[in-house]
Amino acid sequence: MDHDGGTLGAAVLAFLGHTATGRGLSEQTVRAYRGDLEDLLGFCAQRGVDRVADCSLDVLRDWLWAGSERGLARSSIARRSSSVRAFTRWATETGLVTTDPGVRLRAPKGAAHLPRVVSEDQVRTLLDGLAARASSDDPSALRDLALVELLYAAAIRVSELVGIDVGDLDRGRLTVRVLGKGGKERVVPFGVPARDAVEGWLDRGRPVLLGRAAGPSDALFLGDRGARLGVRSAYRVVARLLQDLPGEGPSGPHTFRHTAATHLLDGGADLRAVQELLGHASLGTTQIYTHVSSARLREVYRTAHPRA
């Protein structure tokens, strides 16, 4: 829709006005709706989602998972799910959207709602495709290859990725310094394929895009106009890639973080080492990946063992 109701912010304001008058809801419920939906607006703004029609099921699932990763209680996640379902139902009833994305949304419940993990073969296929595109020396393709290689290799958050400066890289030691949640700095390793992709970007791609900028920049990753790449742009790059892969679940950059952590544990990495790599304050947050690994192991067993 083209009128103001089509913007997510305007729709949320209209819904909150609707809930505050004539519905017989308690002040506590209205206050919960407001807090939850304002958080959703902030989450969507970071990802470039500003239309009601673009607030898809995957976006909503990513939002719930982000809250879970921040340590919100299960009851809080369940309340958020309820709040957003009320909003999307109202948006559908009022004609702002034709399909209600909240109908299939459920609050995460332990191991039954695990983060999306891409298989090793899928990661390899995806990266091979990016490398083929980058072989033409197209600067955006070189950047996208380096971006995804580093996301997967270092298991970093997208906010950490876009905050990296060129000086934060140590290509000799294969490490990068990132600034995590709460302003906590950590140094994380990455592998040779990621180093090669980053060097290709620095040598043949970044100078081209930097030439389009109004001035110098220390940022490792640049947008097409030469400024520092933003979170929403990085999100779009990854979402486009993942939408072509089979499987369900969120399709944002966090998928590569989930995938890297799970592959590390599958390969025998110590849980506390993975916690340090990811920058989790609590080991409990990291333990979700042990559930993912166990679920994957059970699936392999069921499909491969003759007596399963």
Secondary structure in CASP SS format (residue, H / E / C, confidence):
PFRMAT SS
TARGET T0000
AUTHOR 0000-0000-0000
METHOD secondary structure of the structure
MODEL  1
M C 1.00
D C 1.00
H C 1.00
D H 1.00
G H 1.00
G H 1.00
T E 1.00
L H 1.00
G H 1.00
A H 1.00
A H 1.00
V H 1.00
L H 1.00
A H 1.00
F H 1.00
L H 1.00
G H 1.00
H H 1.00
T H 1.00
A H 1.00
T C 1.00
G C 1.00
R C 1.00
G C 1.00
L C 1.00
S C 1.00
E H 1.00
Q H 1.00
T H 1.00
V H 1.00
R H 1.00
A H 1.00
Y H 1.00
R H 1.00
G H 1.00
D H 1.00
L H 1.00
E H 1.00
D H 1.00
L H 1.00
L H 1.00
G H 1.00
F H 1.00
C H 1.00
A H 1.00
Q H 1.00
R C 1.00
G C 1.00
V C 1.00
D C 1.00
R E 1.00
V H 1.00
A H 1.00
D H 1.00
C C 1.00
S C 1.00
L H 1.00
D H 1.00
V H 1.00
L H 1.00
R H 1.00
D H 1.00
W H 1.00
L H 1.00
W H 1.00
A H 1.00
G H 1.00
S H 1.00
E H 1.00
R C 1.00
G C 1.00
L C 1.00
A C 1.00
R H 1.00
S H 1.00
S H 1.00
I H 1.00
A H 1.00
R H 1.00
R H 1.00
S H 1.00
S H 1.00
S H 1.00
V H 1.00
R H 1.00
A H 1.00
F H 1.00
T H 1.00
R H 1.00
W H 1.00
A H 1.00
T H 1.00
E H 1.00
T C 1.00
G C 1.00
L C 1.00
V C 1.00
T C 1.00
T C 1.00
D C 1.00
P C 1.00
G C 1.00
V C 1.00
R C 1.00
L C 1.00
R C 1.00
A C 1.00
P C 1.00
K C 1.00
G H 1.00
A H 1.00
A H 1.00
H C 1.00
L C 1.00
P C 1.00
R C 1.00
V C 1.00
V C 1.00
S C 1.00
E H 1.00
D H 1.00
Q H 1.00
V H 1.00
R H 1.00
T H 1.00
L H 1.00
L H 1.00
D H 1.00
G H 1.00
L H 1.00
A H 1.00
A H 1.00
R H 1.00
A H 1.00
S C 1.00
S C 1.00
D C 1.00
D C 1.00
P H 1.00
S H 1.00
A H 1.00
L H 1.00
R H 1.00
D H 1.00
L H 1.00
A H 1.00
L H 1.00
V H 1.00
E H 1.00
L H 1.00
L H 1.00
Y H 1.00
A H 1.00
A H 1.00
A C 1.00
I C 1.00
R C 1.00
V H 1.00
S H 1.00
E H 1.00
L H 1.00
V H 1.00
G C 1.00
I C 1.00
D E 1.00
V H 1.00
G H 1.00
D H 1.00
L E 1.00
D E 1.00
R C 1.00
G C 1.00
R C 1.00
L C 1.00
T E 1.00
V E 1.00
R E 1.00
V E 1.00
L E 1.00
G C 1.00
K H 1.00
G H 1.00
G H 1.00
K C 1.00
E E 1.00
R E 1.00
V E 1.00
V E 1.00
P E 1.00
F C 1.00
G C 1.00
V H 1.00
P H 1.00
A H 1.00
R H 1.00
D H 1.00
A H 1.00
V H 1.00
E H 1.00
G H 1.00
W H 1.00
L H 1.00
D H 1.00
R H 1.00
G H 1.00
R H 1.00
P H 1.00
V H 1.00
L H 1.00
L H 1.00
G C 1.00
R C 1.00
A C 1.00
A C 1.00
G C 1.00
P C 1.00
S C 1.00
D C 1.00
A E 1.00
L C 1.00
F C 1.00
L E 1.00
G C 1.00
D C 1.00
R C 1.00
G C 1.00
A C 1.00
R E 1.00
L C 1.00
G C 1.00
V H 1.00
R H 1.00
S H 1.00
A H 1.00
Y H 1.00
R H 1.00
V H 1.00
V H 1.00
A H 1.00
R H 1.00
L H 1.00
L H 1.00
Q C 1.00
D C 1.00
L C 1.00
P C 1.00
G C 1.00
E C 1.00
G C 1.00
P C 1.00
S C 1.00
G C 1.00
P C 1.00
H H 1.00
T H 1.00
F H 1.00
R H 1.00
H H 1.00
T H 1.00
A H 1.00
A H 1.00
T H 1.00
H H 1.00
L H 1.00
L H 1.00
D H 1.00
G C 1.00
G C 1.00
A C 1.00
D C 1.00
L H 1.00
R H 1.00
A H 1.00
V H 1.00
Q H 1.00
E H 1.00
L H 1.00
L H 1.00
G C 1.00
H C 1.00
A C 1.00
S C 1.00
L H 1.00
G H 1.00
T H 1.00
T H 1.00
Q C 1.00
I H 1.00
Y H 1.00
T H 1.00
H H 1.00
V H 1.00
S H 1.00
S H 1.00
A H 1.00
R H 1.00
L H 1.00
R H 1.00
E H 1.00
V H 1.00
Y H 1.00
R H 1.00
T H 1.00
A H 1.00
H C 1.00
P C 1.00
R C 1.00
A C 1.00
END
